[in-house]
Amino acid sequence: MSTIPMPPTPPKPLFDLKKRLEVYQQMQSDLEQLVAYQQKAIAFHSESLELLKTEAENTQNELNSCQNIIESLTSNITSQPQIVSNGHQAVVVDAEIEPELETEPTKTQTKSLSKVKVKTPVKTNKSSTTKSKAETKQATKKVKVKPASILPPSKVLEQYESITDMVLDFVIEKEGVIEVSDVIKYVYPDGLEPDQRKKAASSFSSVLGLQTKKGNLERTVPGKYLWKKK
């Protein structure tokens, strides 16, 4: 009589079905939180990139303006007429008068002429000097920030005479470094539409950049500013 062999013993699972369900539910929760974090990170870095692009455009515009001023001043210098200095004021010599006598002078005329000293007339080219000063003043005129009317209405902006006053006051009161996005949140706490937000970012970025050049602010890293204590 033959003996029938015993069937193999199935492995005993480490977790029962209830425990497995709990594990997968926890995994699902962890993955949902990770996805939410990644989406917020993408939105944050996208906004930072747009602000950095806006600041780069403003810097390029300032560079172009500086180059145009240099070209204008250089052109004015090369186009100015040749002048002669008499020690006090620059004058332009127009012509020299040489007296000509058609007939032989009489004794009386000779005596009279000997007492008269013929001077070469000179005159100051006032029109040229005035025009040059006007052109220089026009070329060196600084670009001012547009008034607050270009921005959406804000109760914060209404308290100040200009955007510059508002930005400087905010930076002074704020401890540590600030970004353009901080100024936008301060002025528009309820948020803005994408197009309006871009306009506001461009305006505030221009003010921050200009005040940095004037020495009122310090740019610690690209896009971050700090009040420069004097």
Z-matrix of the N, CA and C atoms (Angstrom, degrees):
N
C 1 1.460
C 2 1.534 1 108.11
N 3 1.352 2 115.36 1 128.97
C 4 1.472 3 120.02 2 -177.46
C 5 1.531 4 110.55 3 -89.13
N 6 1.367 5 115.17 4 152.84
C 7 1.486 6 120.92 5 -179.35
C 8 1.533 7 109.08 6 -101.21
N 9 1.325 8 114.94 7 129.52
C 10 1.479 9 120.06 8 179.16
C 11 1.531 10 108.35 9 -80.00
N 12 1.342 11 116.29 10 127.60
C 13 1.471 12 118.06 11 -178.09
C 14 1.532 13 111.74 12 -69.70
N 15 1.318 14 115.72 13 154.67
C 16 1.473 15 121.89 14 179.81
C 17 1.538 16 109.98 15 -77.99
N 18 1.348 17 117.95 16 141.89
C 19 1.471 18 120.37 17 178.06
C 20 1.536 19 110.67 18 -67.98
N 21 1.344 20 117.35 19 154.81
C 22 1.477 21 119.42 20 179.82
C 23 1.531 22 111.95 21 -66.22
N 24 1.310 23 114.36 22 150.59
C 25 1.473 24 119.72 23 -178.86
C 26 1.529 25 109.66 24 -85.57
N 27 1.335 26 119.31 25 123.99
C 28 1.464 27 121.41 26 -179.93
C 29 1.531 28 110.33 27 -66.96
N 30 1.354 29 117.05 28 149.71
C 31 1.473 30 119.20 29 179.54
C 32 1.522 31 111.25 30 -69.60
N 33 1.297 32 114.05 31 146.78
C 34 1.458 33 119.48 32 179.41
C 35 1.531 34 108.97 33 -90.20
N 36 1.340 35 119.41 34 118.65
C 37 1.477 36 120.72 35 -177.99
C 38 1.526 37 111.59 36 -64.13
N 39 1.318 38 113.85 37 147.36
C 40 1.462 39 119.06 38 179.91
C 41 1.520 40 111.59 39 -69.25
N 42 1.357 41 116.59 40 -38.32
C 43 1.461 42 121.15 41 179.21
C 44 1.523 43 108.78 42 -120.54
N 45 1.288 44 115.08 43 144.09
C 46 1.456 45 119.19 44 173.70
C 47 1.525 46 109.02 45 -80.31
N 48 1.339 47 116.45 46 177.60
C 49 1.453 48 120.98 47 -175.80
C 50 1.527 49 112.39 48 -60.80
N 51 1.290 50 118.19 49 -37.46
C 52 1.452 51 121.89 50 -179.22
C 53 1.528 52 110.98 51 -65.97
N 54 1.341 53 114.57 52 -40.55
C 55 1.459 54 119.16 53 -179.93
C 56 1.530 55 110.22 54 -68.94
N 57 1.342 56 115.56 55 -39.76
C 58 1.469 57 118.74 56 177.74
C 59 1.525 58 110.98 57 -60.50
N 60 1.323 59 116.59 58 -42.25
C 61 1.457 60 120.82 59 179.19
C 62 1.525 61 111.02 60 -59.91
N 63 1.319 62 116.49 61 -42.37
C 64 1.462 63 120.18 62 179.24
C 65 1.525 64 111.42 63 -63.68
N 66 1.344 65 116.41 64 -39.82
C 67 1.458 66 120.64 65 -179.79
C 68 1.523 67 110.68 66 -64.03
N 69 1.343 68 116.22 67 -46.83
C 70 1.467 69 119.18 68 -178.58
C 71 1.535 70 111.76 69 -69.06
N 72 1.310 71 117.73 70 -33.11
C 73 1.454 72 120.03 71 175.75
C 74 1.529 73 111.09 72 -65.11
N 75 1.326 74 116.36 73 -38.38
C 76 1.453 75 120.17 74 177.08
C 77 1.532 76 110.85 75 -66.98
N 78 1.343 77 116.37 76 -40.39
C 79 1.463 78 120.34 77 176.81
C 80 1.527 79 110.39 78 -60.97
N 81 1.319 80 116.09 79 -41.84
C 82 1.458 81 119.96 80 179.10
C 83 1.525 82 111.19 81 -61.49
N 84 1.332 83 116.87 82 -43.99
C 85 1.459 84 121.00 83 179.01
C 86 1.524 85 111.34 84 -62.35
N 87 1.345 86 116.66 85 -42.46
C 88 1.461 87 120.61 86 179.37
C 89 1.526 88 111.25 87 -63.20
N 90 1.325 89 116.79 88 -42.37
C 91 1.460 90 120.73 89 -179.77
C 92 1.529 91 111.45 90 -67.27
N 93 1.314 92 118.42 91 -37.76
C 94 1.463 93 121.34 92 177.67
C 95 1.526 94 110.68 93 -62.68
N 96 1.332 95 116.85 94 -43.01
C 97 1.466 96 120.31 95 178.38
C 98 1.531 97 110.99 96 -65.25
N 99 1.329 98 116.62 97 -38.02
C 100 1.459 99 120.27 98 179.00
C 101 1.520 100 111.27 99 -65.45
N 102 1.334 101 117.34 100 -42.20
C 103 1.466 102 121.53 101 178.46
C 104 1.528 103 110.52 102 -62.80
N 105 1.337 104 117.03 103 -43.05
C 106 1.467 105 120.52 104 179.02
C 107 1.527 106 111.12 105 -62.26
N 108 1.327 107 116.36 106 -41.88
C 109 1.464 108 120.58 107 177.88
C 110 1.531 109 111.45 108 -62.40
N 111 1.322 110 116.33 109 -45.33
C 112 1.460 111 120.29 110 -178.47
C 113 1.531 112 111.38 111 -63.74
N 114 1.323 113 118.18 112 -38.09
C 115 1.462 114 121.31 113 178.16
C 116 1.531 115 111.22 114 -65.64
N 117 1.343 116 116.53 115 -41.41
C 118 1.466 117 119.97 116 177.11
C 119 1.529 118 110.68 117 -65.21
N 120 1.332 119 116.52 118 -39.19
C 121 1.467 120 119.96 119 179.23
C 122 1.526 121 110.75 120 -64.04
N 123 1.341 122 116.86 121 -39.90
C 124 1.464 123 120.92 122 178.58
C 125 1.530 124 110.20 123 -63.66
N 126 1.350 125 116.63 124 -43.67
C 127 1.464 126 120.31 125 179.96
C 128 1.528 127 111.03 126 -64.21
N 129 1.340 128 116.56 127 -41.20
C 130 1.469 129 120.61 128 -179.69
C 131 1.526 130 111.48 129 -63.24
N 132 1.314 131 116.82 130 -48.77
C 133 1.461 132 120.18 131 -177.64
C 134 1.538 133 111.35 132 -69.44
N 135 1.333 134 117.36 133 -31.35
C 136 1.463 135 119.88 134 176.53
C 137 1.522 136 110.59 135 -65.33
N 138 1.346 137 115.85 136 -42.77
C 139 1.467 138 120.47 137 178.30
C 140 1.527 139 110.54 138 -64.60
N 141 1.329 140 117.18 139 -42.66
C 142 1.465 141 120.50 140 178.71
C 143 1.522 142 111.01 141 -62.13
N 144 1.334 143 116.41 142 -38.47
C 145 1.457 144 120.66 143 179.00
C 146 1.524 145 111.39 144 -65.08
N 147 1.333 146 117.32 145 -40.99
C 148 1.465 147 120.69 146 179.16
C 149 1.528 148 110.79 147 -64.53
N 150 1.333 149 116.73 148 -41.97
C 151 1.459 150 120.43 149 179.10
C 152 1.523 151 110.95 150 -64.72
N 153 1.337 152 116.17 151 -39.00
C 154 1.465 153 120.27 152 179.08
C 155 1.525 154 110.56 153 -66.38
N 156 1.347 155 115.95 154 -38.50
C 157 1.469 156 119.61 155 177.40
C 158 1.532 157 110.58 156 -63.22
N 159 1.343 158 115.82 157 -42.59
C 160 1.463 159 120.05 158 179.40
C 161 1.522 160 110.97 159 -61.95
N 162 1.322 161 115.95 160 -43.14
C 163 1.470 162 120.02 161 178.83
C 164 1.529 163 110.98 162 -64.23
N 165 1.325 164 116.70 163 -38.37
C 166 1.460 165 120.18 164 178.26
C 167 1.532 166 110.70 165 -64.88
N 168 1.334 167 117.34 166 -39.16
C 169 1.466 168 120.85 167 178.10
C 170 1.531 169 110.65 168 -64.08
N 171 1.339 170 116.62 169 -42.25
C 172 1.464 171 120.11 170 179.45
C 173 1.525 172 110.97 171 -64.25
N 174 1.337 173 116.33 172 -40.92
C 175 1.467 174 120.31 173 178.57
C 176 1.521 175 110.45 174 -63.41
N 177 1.336 176 117.25 175 -40.73
C 178 1.463 177 121.16 176 179.01
C 179 1.528 178 110.81 177 -64.76
N 180 1.349 179 116.61 178 -38.89
C 181 1.465 180 120.01 179 178.26
C 182 1.529 181 110.79 180 -64.59
N 183 1.336 182 116.55 181 -40.46
C 184 1.465 183 119.97 182 177.81
C 185 1.524 184 110.89 183 -64.44
N 186 1.339 185 115.88 184 -38.89
C 187 1.467 186 120.05 185 177.53
C 188 1.518 187 110.95 186 -63.45
N 189 1.336 188 117.29 187 -43.90
C 190 1.467 189 120.85 188 178.95
C 191 1.536 190 110.97 189 -62.21
N 192 1.339 191 115.88 190 -40.67
C 193 1.461 192 120.16 191 178.43
C 194 1.522 193 111.00 192 -62.82
N 195 1.327 194 116.66 193 -42.27
C 196 1.467 195 121.23 194 178.51
C 197 1.522 196 110.86 195 -62.66
N 198 1.316 197 117.25 196 -42.60
C 199 1.457 198 121.07 197 178.99
C 200 1.533 199 111.43 198 -64.31
N 201 1.339 200 116.97 199 -38.91
C 202 1.462 201 120.11 200 179.02
C 203 1.528 202 111.22 201 -65.32
N 204 1.338 203 116.09 202 -38.81
C 205 1.467 204 120.29 203 178.76
C 206 1.520 205 110.35 204 -64.00
N 207 1.339 206 116.10 205 -43.57
C 208 1.471 207 120.20 206 179.57
C 209 1.525 208 110.35 207 -62.15
N 210 1.331 209 117.15 208 -43.61
C 211 1.468 210 120.75 209 179.02
C 212 1.530 211 111.08 210 -62.94
N 213 1.353 212 116.36 211 -39.97
C 214 1.461 213 120.00 212 -179.44
C 215 1.521 214 111.08 213 -66.65
N 216 1.342 215 117.05 214 -43.94
C 217 1.460 216 120.48 215 178.89
C 218 1.524 217 111.32 216 -64.68
N 219 1.327 218 116.17 217 -40.39
C 220 1.467 219 120.27 218 178.33
C 221 1.522 220 110.91 219 -62.77
N 222 1.322 221 116.60 220 -40.99
C 223 1.463 222 120.79 221 178.88
C 224 1.518 223 111.44 222 -65.00
N 225 1.349 224 116.86 223 -39.22
C 226 1.466 225 120.50 224 179.19
C 227 1.522 226 111.24 225 -65.50
N 228 1.347 227 116.79 226 -38.89
C 229 1.457 228 120.71 227 -178.80
C 230 1.530 229 110.74 228 -65.20
N 231 1.335 230 116.32 229 -44.10
C 232 1.473 231 120.32 230 -177.24
C 233 1.519 232 112.59 231 -73.26
N 234 1.354 233 116.95 232 -23.53
C 235 1.468 234 119.98 233 -177.05
C 236 1.519 235 113.30 234 -93.02
N 237 1.329 236 119.58 235 -4.03
C 238 1.462 237 121.79 236 -179.98
C 239 1.526 238 109.91 237 -69.82
N 240 1.364 239 119.41 238 141.67
C 241 1.472 240 122.07 239 179.64
C 242 1.515 241 111.46 240 -69.27
N 243 1.324 242 116.08 241 155.47
C 244 1.455 243 120.95 242 179.01
C 245 1.520 244 109.05 243 -68.42
N 246 1.332 245 116.59 244 128.80
C 247 1.456 246 121.07 245 -174.95
C 248 1.508 247 110.04 246 -119.45
N 249 1.348 248 115.02 247 157.24
C 250 1.457 249 122.06 248 178.12
C 251 1.507 250 107.56 249 -120.91
N 252 1.316 251 118.05 250 130.51
C 253 1.455 252 121.93 251 -178.47
C 254 1.512 253 109.67 252 -94.54
N 255 1.364 254 117.19 253 132.09
C 256 1.459 255 121.51 254 176.79
C 257 1.527 256 111.74 255 -100.33
N 258 1.348 257 116.51 256 14.25
C 259 1.455 258 121.01 257 179.24
C 260 1.511 259 113.50 258 97.45
N 261 1.356 260 117.14 259 -18.24
C 262 1.463 261 120.00 260 -178.72
C 263 1.525 262 111.46 261 -124.89
N 264 1.301 263 115.74 262 -45.27
C 265 1.459 264 119.87 263 -175.64
C 266 1.514 265 109.36 264 -145.73
N 267 1.304 266 116.06 265 138.72
C 268 1.461 267 120.20 266 179.88
C 269 1.513 268 109.63 267 -70.11
N 270 1.318 269 116.98 268 131.26
C 271 1.455 270 121.53 269 -179.99
C 272 1.512 271 109.44 270 -128.91
N 273 1.305 272 115.98 271 155.89
C 274 1.459 273 122.18 272 177.68
C 275 1.522 274 108.85 273 -109.72
N 276 1.308 275 116.03 274 123.61
C 277 1.471 276 120.42 275 -179.67
C 278 1.514 277 108.52 276 -82.41
N 279 1.312 278 116.59 277 115.83
C 280 1.459 279 120.71 278 -177.63
C 281 1.527 280 112.02 279 -85.43
N 282 1.337 281 117.54 280 -47.48
C 283 1.467 282 119.28 281 -175.42
C 284 1.511 283 109.55 282 -164.37
N 285 1.299 284 115.60 283 163.53
C 286 1.448 285 122.23 284 176.08
C 287 1.531 286 108.02 285 -116.60
N 288 1.312 287 114.53 286 135.13
C 289 1.460 288 119.14 287 -178.02
C 290 1.520 289 108.77 288 -101.93
N 291 1.261 290 115.53 289 124.26
C 292 1.462 291 120.98 290 176.72
C 293 1.522 292 107.91 291 -109.72
N 294 1.308 293 117.62 292 115.59
C 295 1.476 294 119.80 293 -178.35
C 296 1.525 295 110.83 294 -66.63
N 297 1.307 296 115.28 295 135.69
C 298 1.460 297 121.27 296 178.15
C 299 1.525 298 108.97 297 -122.18
N 300 1.302 299 116.12 298 133.88
C 301 1.459 300 121.31 299 179.02
C 302 1.519 301 108.69 300 -109.25
N 303 1.321 302 115.98 301 117.22
C 304 1.460 303 119.72 302 -178.32
C 305 1.526 304 111.33 303 -74.51
N 306 1.334 305 116.59 304 -34.60
C 307 1.453 306 120.49 305 -179.70
C 308 1.503 307 109.97 306 -121.54
N 309 1.243 308 117.53 307 159.84
C 310 1.468 309 122.41 308 179.48
C 311 1.518 310 108.72 309 -66.57
N 312 1.305 311 118.31 310 124.06
C 313 1.465 312 119.64 311 -175.61
C 314 1.513 313 111.18 312 -70.86
N 315 1.324 314 114.15 313 151.38
C 316 1.463 315 120.40 314 175.39
C 317 1.508 316 109.24 315 -78.15
N 318 1.334 317 116.60 316 172.71
C 319 1.460 318 120.70 317 -179.58
C 320 1.516 319 110.66 318 -61.72
N 321 1.346 320 115.18 319 -39.70
C 322 1.469 321 119.00 320 -179.46
C 323 1.518 322 110.58 321 -65.13
N 324 1.370 323 115.92 322 -44.19
C 325 1.460 324 120.25 323 179.26
C 326 1.511 325 111.43 324 -64.50
N 327 1.354 326 117.36 325 -39.54
C 328 1.463 327 120.89 326 179.18
C 329 1.505 328 111.17 327 -63.50
N 330 1.332 329 116.66 328 -41.04
C 331 1.453 330 120.77 329 178.75
C 332 1.515 331 111.16 330 -65.42
N 333 1.347 332 114.24 331 -40.50
C 334 1.470 333 118.48 332 -179.94
C 335 1.515 334 111.31 333 -66.77
N 336 1.346 335 115.63 334 -40.65
C 337 1.460 336 119.11 335 -178.69
C 338 1.514 337 112.32 336 -69.03
N 339 1.326 338 116.51 337 -30.06
C 340 1.463 339 119.47 338 -179.04
C 341 1.513 340 111.87 339 -67.40
N 342 1.350 341 115.45 340 -24.49
C 343 1.462 342 119.09 341 179.60
C 344 1.529 343 112.15 342 -86.40
N 345 1.302 344 116.05 343 -16.36
C 346 1.468 345 120.01 344 -177.61
C 347 1.508 346 109.88 345 -94.47
N 348 1.285 347 117.00 346 124.90
C 349 1.467 348 122.60 347 178.41
C 350 1.522 349 108.84 348 -97.87
N 351 1.317 350 115.48 349 116.05
C 352 1.463 351 119.70 350 -177.97
C 353 1.528 352 109.22 351 -78.45
N 354 1.299 353 116.01 352 122.91
C 355 1.467 354 121.41 353 -179.99
C 356 1.527 355 110.40 354 -107.19
N 357 1.313 356 114.25 355 144.30
C 358 1.467 357 119.40 356 176.78
C 359 1.520 358 108.63 357 -78.76
N 360 1.299 359 117.89 358 116.51
C 361 1.480 360 119.15 359 -176.53
C 362 1.526 361 110.39 360 -68.03
N 363 1.283 362 113.84 361 136.09
C 364 1.461 363 120.42 362 175.66
C 365 1.515 364 107.89 363 -131.00
N 366 1.274 365 115.30 364 152.51
C 367 1.470 366 119.19 365 177.83
C 368 1.521 367 109.96 366 -145.64
N 369 1.276 368 114.25 367 149.01
C 370 1.467 369 120.56 368 179.08
C 371 1.512 370 110.22 369 -82.46
N 372 1.301 371 114.82 370 128.86
C 373 1.468 372 119.80 371 -179.93
C 374 1.522 373 108.84 372 -79.56
N 375 1.368 374 113.57 373 77.46
C 376 1.474 375 118.41 374 -175.56
C 377 1.521 376 112.09 375 -65.84
N 378 1.337 377 115.51 376 -38.17
C 379 1.467 378 117.53 377 -177.38
C 380 1.511 379 111.25 378 -62.95
N 381 1.370 380 117.13 379 -38.72
C 382 1.457 381 120.62 380 179.77
C 383 1.519 382 111.02 381 -67.33
N 384 1.384 383 114.99 382 -42.46
C 385 1.475 384 118.42 383 179.64
C 386 1.516 385 111.36 384 -64.41
N 387 1.363 386 116.06 385 -43.50
C 388 1.465 387 120.03 386 179.48
C 389 1.514 388 111.05 387 -62.43
N 390 1.340 389 116.02 388 -42.22
C 391 1.475 390 119.88 389 179.65
C 392 1.516 391 110.81 390 -63.84
N 393 1.338 392 116.58 391 -40.49
C 394 1.468 393 120.28 392 -179.41
C 395 1.517 394 111.03 393 -63.79
N 396 1.363 395 115.62 394 -43.13
C 397 1.466 396 118.89 395 178.82
C 398 1.519 397 111.54 396 -63.78
N 399 1.341 398 116.13 397 -40.21
C 400 1.471 399 119.94 398 179.84
C 401 1.514 400 110.85 399 -63.38
N 402 1.366 401 115.46 400 -42.71
C 403 1.468 402 118.73 401 179.72
C 404 1.527 403 111.03 402 -65.82
N 405 1.352 404 116.57 403 -39.26
C 406 1.469 405 119.55 404 179.45
C 407 1.516 406 110.63 405 -65.42
N 408 1.352 407 115.71 406 -42.19
C 409 1.449 408 119.25 407 178.88
C 410 1.517 409 111.45 408 -63.83
N 411 1.346 410 115.21 409 -39.62
C 412 1.467 411 119.91 410 178.13
C 413 1.514 412 111.00 411 -64.46
N 414 1.358 413 117.27 412 -39.51
C 415 1.463 414 121.48 413 -176.34
C 416 1.510 415 112.11 414 -72.86
N 417 1.357 416 116.72 415 -34.10
C 418 1.466 417 119.73 416 -175.76
C 419 1.518 418 112.57 417 -93.57
N 420 1.321 419 116.76 418 6.42
C 421 1.458 420 119.66 419 179.00
C 422 1.515 421 110.31 420 -64.89
N 423 1.321 422 116.79 421 126.77
C 424 1.459 423 121.35 422 -175.94
C 425 1.519 424 110.75 423 -77.62
N 426 1.310 425 114.82 424 148.16
C 427 1.461 426 121.00 425 178.76
C 428 1.513 427 108.75 426 -81.31
N 429 1.316 428 116.05 427 121.60
C 430 1.465 429 119.83 428 -179.26
C 431 1.518 430 110.35 429 -96.87
N 432 1.334 431 115.53 430 154.19
C 433 1.456 432 120.83 431 178.72
C 434 1.514 433 108.94 432 -70.71
N 435 1.310 434 117.47 433 138.53
C 436 1.452 435 121.67 434 -179.74
C 437 1.527 436 109.93 435 -65.04
N 438 1.330 437 117.33 436 152.77
C 439 1.461 438 119.77 437 -178.65
C 440 1.509 439 111.80 438 -65.02
N 441 1.330 440 114.25 439 169.26
C 442 1.457 441 119.96 440 -173.85
C 443 1.514 442 113.06 441 -67.89
N 444 1.349 443 118.84 442 -7.17
C 445 1.449 444 121.25 443 -178.62
C 446 1.521 445 112.41 444 -65.34
N 447 1.334 446 118.15 445 -19.47
C 448 1.454 447 120.18 446 179.93
C 449 1.522 448 110.97 447 -78.00
N 450 1.326 449 117.15 448 -12.08
C 451 1.457 450 121.72 449 -177.29
C 452 1.524 451 110.14 450 -103.01
N 453 1.324 452 116.92 451 158.35
C 454 1.463 453 119.69 452 175.36
C 455 1.525 454 110.10 453 -61.20
N 456 1.340 455 118.19 454 152.45
C 457 1.472 456 120.49 455 -179.04
C 458 1.523 457 111.24 456 -61.79
N 459 1.317 458 114.55 457 145.48
C 460 1.460 459 120.57 458 -179.23
C 461 1.519 460 109.35 459 -150.62
N 462 1.329 461 116.91 460 136.82
C 463 1.468 462 121.13 461 177.72
C 464 1.520 463 110.97 462 -66.39
N 465 1.328 464 116.41 463 -28.67
C 466 1.465 465 120.04 464 179.02
C 467 1.526 466 110.05 465 -69.88
N 468 1.343 467 117.22 466 -45.80
C 469 1.461 468 120.71 467 -179.22
C 470 1.524 469 112.05 468 -64.56
N 471 1.334 470 117.30 469 -30.96
C 472 1.463 471 120.71 470 -178.92
C 473 1.526 472 112.38 471 -62.92
N 474 1.328 473 116.99 472 -20.10
C 475 1.462 474 121.04 473 -177.54
C 476 1.527 475 112.11 474 -82.22
N 477 1.335 476 118.12 475 -8.73
C 478 1.463 477 121.52 476 -175.05
C 479 1.527 478 110.17 477 -121.77
N 480 1.342 479 114.37 478 155.89
C 481 1.458 480 120.08 479 178.30
C 482 1.517 481 112.09 480 -78.66
N 483 1.333 482 117.45 481 -24.33
C 484 1.461 483 120.63 482 -178.49
C 485 1.517 484 110.16 483 -150.68
N 486 1.347 485 115.26 484 165.01
C 487 1.458 486 120.87 485 177.17
C 488 1.516 487 110.01 486 -65.14
N 489 1.335 488 116.47 487 -37.37
C 490 1.469 489 120.36 488 -178.87
C 491 1.519 490 111.34 489 -61.38
N 492 1.344 491 117.11 490 -44.25
C 493 1.468 492 120.09 491 179.23
C 494 1.518 493 110.95 492 -60.41
N 495 1.335 494 116.20 493 -41.48
C 496 1.463 495 119.98 494 -179.44
C 497 1.515 496 111.40 495 -64.84
N 498 1.357 497 117.08 496 -45.71
C 499 1.467 498 120.51 497 -177.63
C 500 1.522 499 111.14 498 -64.34
N 501 1.340 500 116.96 499 -45.14
C 502 1.461 501 119.98 500 -179.80
C 503 1.536 502 111.35 501 -63.19
N 504 1.326 503 116.71 502 -41.05
C 505 1.462 504 120.21 503 178.82
C 506 1.526 505 110.67 504 -62.81
N 507 1.334 506 116.21 505 -39.56
C 508 1.466 507 120.14 506 179.59
C 509 1.524 508 111.54 507 -66.17
N 510 1.348 509 116.41 508 -42.93
C 511 1.466 510 120.11 509 -178.95
C 512 1.524 511 111.14 510 -66.34
N 513 1.349 512 116.55 511 -38.47
C 514 1.464 513 120.07 512 179.85
C 515 1.530 514 110.71 513 -64.57
N 516 1.326 515 116.40 514 -44.61
C 517 1.461 516 120.22 515 -177.74
C 518 1.525 517 112.65 516 -73.30
N 519 1.323 518 116.92 517 -26.36
C 520 1.463 519 120.83 518 -177.01
C 521 1.524 520 110.12 519 -81.99
N 522 1.309 521 117.18 520 130.50
C 523 1.454 522 120.84 521 177.89
C 524 1.529 523 109.52 522 -84.86
N 525 1.319 524 115.59 523 137.10
C 526 1.464 525 119.85 524 178.71
C 527 1.514 526 111.60 525 83.25
N 528 1.336 527 115.70 526 -170.39
C 529 1.460 528 121.86 527 -177.07
C 530 1.521 529 110.85 528 -78.24
N 531 1.320 530 115.99 529 155.29
C 532 1.467 531 121.67 530 178.32
C 533 1.519 532 108.94 531 -131.50
N 534 1.341 533 114.57 532 160.17
C 535 1.453 534 121.70 533 176.29
C 536 1.520 535 108.55 534 -122.02
N 537 1.324 536 115.63 535 170.21
C 538 1.466 537 120.03 536 177.92
C 539 1.527 538 110.18 537 -60.78
N 540 1.323 539 116.14 538 -37.18
C 541 1.466 540 119.53 539 -179.87
C 542 1.533 541 111.44 540 -62.89
N 543 1.333 542 117.82 541 -30.91
C 544 1.469 543 121.10 542 177.31
C 545 1.523 544 110.55 543 -66.37
N 546 1.331 545 116.42 544 -40.65
C 547 1.463 546 120.33 545 179.21
C 548 1.529 547 110.26 546 -66.03
N 549 1.333 548 115.84 547 -40.87
C 550 1.471 549 119.72 548 179.52
C 551 1.529 550 110.81 549 -62.29
N 552 1.324 551 117.39 550 -43.19
C 553 1.470 552 121.01 551 179.26
C 554 1.524 553 110.86 552 -64.51
N 555 1.337 554 116.40 553 -34.83
C 556 1.467 555 120.14 554 -179.83
C 557 1.536 556 110.85 555 -70.11
N 558 1.312 557 117.02 556 -42.06
C 559 1.466 558 120.87 557 -176.96
C 560 1.527 559 111.44 558 -80.12
N 561 1.334 560 116.01 559 -36.89
C 562 1.473 561 120.96 560 -178.26
C 563 1.531 562 109.44 561 -125.29
N 564 1.326 563 117.04 562 77.15
C 565 1.473 564 119.64 563 -177.77
C 566 1.529 565 113.58 564 -64.61
N 567 1.334 566 117.34 565 -22.85
C 568 1.475 567 120.72 566 -179.39
C 569 1.525 568 112.15 567 -87.55
N 570 1.343 569 117.72 568 -0.50
C 571 1.457 570 121.00 569 178.31
C 572 1.528 571 112.51 570 89.66
N 573 1.333 572 115.67 571 169.54
C 574 1.461 573 122.87 572 -179.33
C 575 1.522 574 110.23 573 -137.83
N 576 1.333 575 114.76 574 161.22
C 577 1.457 576 120.56 575 172.03
C 578 1.537 577 108.72 576 -70.25
N 579 1.334 578 118.53 577 155.85
C 580 1.483 579 120.28 578 -177.19
C 581 1.527 580 114.11 579 -52.78
N 582 1.358 581 117.90 580 -44.05
C 583 1.469 582 120.02 581 -178.83
C 584 1.527 583 111.15 582 -66.12
N 585 1.332 584 116.26 583 -43.55
C 586 1.464 585 120.00 584 179.49
C 587 1.527 586 110.69 585 -66.89
N 588 1.320 587 116.01 586 -37.54
C 589 1.461 588 119.35 587 179.45
C 590 1.532 589 110.51 588 -64.33
N 591 1.328 590 116.67 589 -37.14
C 592 1.461 591 120.18 590 179.12
C 593 1.528 592 110.72 591 -65.79
N 594 1.348 593 117.50 592 -40.81
C 595 1.460 594 120.96 593 177.84
C 596 1.523 595 110.60 594 -62.87
N 597 1.335 596 115.69 595 -45.18
C 598 1.462 597 119.55 596 -179.68
C 599 1.518 598 110.84 597 -63.22
N 600 1.335 599 116.66 598 -42.10
C 601 1.463 600 120.39 599 179.86
C 602 1.520 601 110.74 600 -62.36
N 603 1.337 602 117.29 601 -40.94
C 604 1.462 603 120.76 602 179.72
C 605 1.522 604 111.28 603 -64.68
N 606 1.342 605 116.80 604 -43.17
C 607 1.465 606 120.99 605 -178.78
C 608 1.525 607 111.51 606 -65.71
N 609 1.343 608 116.83 607 -48.36
C 610 1.459 609 120.30 608 -178.20
C 611 1.528 610 110.72 609 -67.09
N 612 1.330 611 117.11 610 -36.96
C 613 1.462 612 120.44 611 179.07
C 614 1.529 613 110.69 612 -64.14
N 615 1.347 614 116.81 613 -37.53
C 616 1.459 615 120.24 614 178.26
C 617 1.528 616 111.09 615 -63.62
N 618 1.334 617 115.93 616 -42.56
C 619 1.468 618 119.97 617 179.52
C 620 1.523 619 110.44 618 -63.72
N 621 1.329 620 117.06 619 -45.28
C 622 1.462 621 120.73 620 -179.59
C 623 1.527 622 111.00 621 -61.84
N 624 1.330 623 116.57 622 -42.72
C 625 1.464 624 119.93 623 179.60
C 626 1.519 625 112.08 624 -64.88
N 627 1.348 626 116.79 625 -41.65
C 628 1.466 627 120.77 626 -178.62
C 629 1.528 628 111.03 627 -67.59
N 630 1.326 629 116.64 628 -41.97
C 631 1.463 630 119.96 629 179.45
C 632 1.529 631 111.63 630 -69.08
N 633 1.327 632 116.98 631 -27.36
C 634 1.466 633 119.91 632 174.40
C 635 1.520 634 110.36 633 -67.03
N 636 1.343 635 117.19 634 -41.92
C 637 1.467 636 120.81 635 178.56
C 638 1.528 637 111.32 636 -65.56
N 639 1.347 638 116.28 637 -32.51
C 640 1.457 639 119.80 638 179.31
C 641 1.528 640 112.71 639 -76.57
N 642 1.337 641 116.43 640 -10.47
C 643 1.452 642 119.36 641 178.35
C 644 1.511 643 114.34 642 92.38
N 645 1.354 644 117.91 643 5.07
C 646 1.459 645 119.85 644 178.58
C 647 1.519 646 112.26 645 -81.33
N 648 1.326 647 116.97 646 -28.40
C 649 1.462 648 122.23 647 -179.56
C 650 1.514 649 109.63 648 -122.27
N 651 1.311 650 114.90 649 163.17
C 652 1.466 651 121.44 650 177.08
C 653 1.523 652 108.45 651 -125.81
N 654 1.321 653 117.53 652 129.30
C 655 1.458 654 121.47 653 178.41
C 656 1.525 655 107.40 654 -92.94
N 657 1.332 656 115.65 655 107.44
C 658 1.467 657 120.12 656 -177.30
C 659 1.523 658 110.88 657 -72.05
N 660 1.313 659 116.58 658 -49.98
C 661 1.471 660 123.45 659 174.09
C 662 1.523 661 105.96 660 -138.93
N 663 1.331 662 118.84 661 164.31
C 664 1.469 663 120.05 662 179.11
C 665 1.525 664 112.16 663 -52.66
N 666 1.332 665 116.50 664 122.60
C 667 1.467 666 121.19 665 178.07
C 668 1.512 667 115.15 666 91.46
N 669 1.345 668 118.95 667 -3.97
C 670 1.465 669 122.06 668 -178.22
C 671 1.528 670 108.92 669 -125.09
N 672 1.350 671 115.28 670 134.13
C 673 1.453 672 120.52 671 -174.56
C 674 1.534 673 110.53 672 -129.24
N 675 1.335 674 113.98 673 157.41
C 676 1.454 675 121.42 674 -176.88
C 677 1.520 676 108.24 675 -143.53
N 678 1.344 677 116.82 676 141.44
C 679 1.458 678 120.93 677 177.36
C 680 1.526 679 109.02 678 -65.64
N 681 1.334 680 115.86 679 128.24
C 682 1.448 681 121.11 680 -178.08
C 683 1.517 682 109.81 681 -90.41
N 684 1.323 683 116.22 682 105.55
C 685 1.458 684 120.68 683 -178.63
C 686 1.520 685 110.04 684 -70.37
N 687 1.340 686 115.73 685 137.02
C 688 1.474 687 119.75 686 -177.30
C 689 1.525 688 109.36 687 -110.22
